């Protein structure tokens, strides 16, 4: 499911980047009202920045979750091993 979400998001990022770049290029090509158009260009740059940021967060958050699951599993195994040793010590004392 996660891989499918990353793929779909990637498709939309790849669609958003050229459209946004084209719009920025048009604003800069027809630079008739600089004060206004600089603000418009700043807003248009939010699209690729946000799209890439969101895609990277989605892609690499899944890896972080896998690492966290592995860490929890290791901690649980170590705890169980410690508990077994304690039970063995208690059994040998009695």
Order of alpha helices (4+ residues) and beta strands (2+ residues): alpha-alpha
